[in-house]
Amino acid sequence: MLSSLPSHLSLHLRSPRNIAAMAVGAAAVAGIAWYTLRRPRPSAEEIERERRELLATTGRITDGSITDVPIQLTQPDNQDTSSSEPLIVVYNYRIAGVAYECAQDVTLLAEHVRDVRVDLPIQVRYDLHNPANSIVVSESWNGLRLNHHLHDTETGKHETP
């Protein structure tokens, strides 16, 4: 086996132990490169869900107000969820004298934002190191003021308490 190695390599590089170490190192580098290129990438929805959960657990809270909300989110009798149009809540808040205006797509969180009240202040969770990174609702936290309706099962009507 050693006779097939090129003779221009120095003697210590031709030893079987060094050749085995180089082969193992090359295999490890190839394996890491393959894993890096072939690993499953998180989808945009997964990235957004993780961002919401991080802000819901570690974000600071401040007061804000809603500036625009789709009509579907303000009407309690509107149960049309078949629309493919995204539901986006636009809100603003101030931190250290700086005004921020942000929007959050709440299409996947529609059950958490039904009957939104736009006449009351809201709570906004934001990242301390990047105040423009903020949310008003997540799966585990809600900063919106919602209309709470009692549903009368006999008449099928909503009543406000």
N, C-alpha and C positions, 0 to 999 in steps of 0.2 A: 504494500500500500504506500509506503513512504517513497518508493521508487517512482511513483506516478506524480509526485509533487514537483513543481518546478524547482530547479536547482538554484535559481537566483534568489529565493527566499532565504533569509538568515536561518541558522540552525535552530534557534529557539522558537521560531514561528512554525517549523516543520514538525514539532513534537506532537504526538497524538492528543495529549491533554490540551494543548493550546488550540488545536484544530477543533476539538469537541467543544471547547468553550466558545469559540467564534461561531460555530454552527448553532449552538443553543442561543447565543446572543442575537444572531440573525433571525432565528425562528421567533424569538420573543418580540423583536421589533416588527416583524411581518405580522404577527398575531395582534399586536396593539394597533397597528395601522389598519388591519382588516376590521377589527372591532369598531374603531373610530369611524370608519367610513360606512359600515353596514348596520350600526345600532339603530333602533327605531327612534325617530324624532318625535317629540310631542307635537300634537296638533295645536292649531291656534286657539281652539276652545280650551284645551288643557292648560296652555300657558296663561290664558286670561283667568281661568278658574283659580289657578295657583296664585296669581297676582291678587285677586279679590280676597282669597283666604289669608294671604300674608298681611294685607292691609287691615282685614277684619280683626286679626289677632294682635298686630303690633302697631297699627297706625294710630296717630294722634287724632283727637276729635275736635272739630271747630263747628261754629254755626254757619249756615249758608241759606240760600234760597233758590227755589226752582225758577228758571226763566222761561222754559218751554218744555212741554210734555205732550205726547200724543193723546188725542181725544180718547183712544181706547182705554187709557189708564185712569182717566178721571171719571168715567161713567160706570156706575155699578151694574147697570143692566146690560152693558155691552159685553157679551161673551164671545165675540168673534176673534178666535185665536188662529183662524185658518189663513189669515193674511200673511203673505211672504215678506211684507214690508217690515224692516227692523223697528223695534221700539226703542227710541233714544230719549233719555232724560237729560236736559241741559240745565246746568246749575252753576251758581257762582258762590264764592266765598273769599274772605280776606285773611291773610296771615302776615303779620309784621308790616302792615301798611301796604302790602302788595295784593292787588285784586286778581283772582284767578277765575276764569270761566272754562268749565269743562263739560264733557258729555260722556254719558255711560250708556252703552248698549245693554238694555235689560230684556232683550227678546227671550233669552233662556231663563230669566228670572221672573217671568210674567206673573206667576202665582204669588210672588212676594211683593209685587207693586200694584196690585189691583186697587182701585178707588183712591188714587193719590190726591191729597189736598194741596193745592198750590198756594193757598192763602196763608199757610203757616210756615214758620222757619223749619229748616231741616238740619240734620247733623251730617257732617262730611268727615270721613276718615281719610287722612292723607299721610304720606311718607314724610317723616321729619327731615330727611336728607334731600328729598325731591318733592316739594309741596305741590307741584302740578300733578303728581301721581296720586289720584284720589278716587274714592268710590262713595256712593250714597246707599248702596244695597249690595249684599252678597247672600250666599246660601245660609250663613250663620249670623248675620247682623243686618239690621235695617235702620237707616237714619231718616227715612221718610215718615211724614205724618199721614196716616191712612184714615179714610172714613171707615168707621166700624158700623156695619149695618146688621140688624137682626133680620133673619130670613124667616118669614111666617110661612110654615109648611102648608097651612090650610088654604091661604089665599094666594100664595106664590109671590107676595109683595115684599119688598125690603122696607124696613122701618129703621129710622135713626133713633138710638137710645136717648 
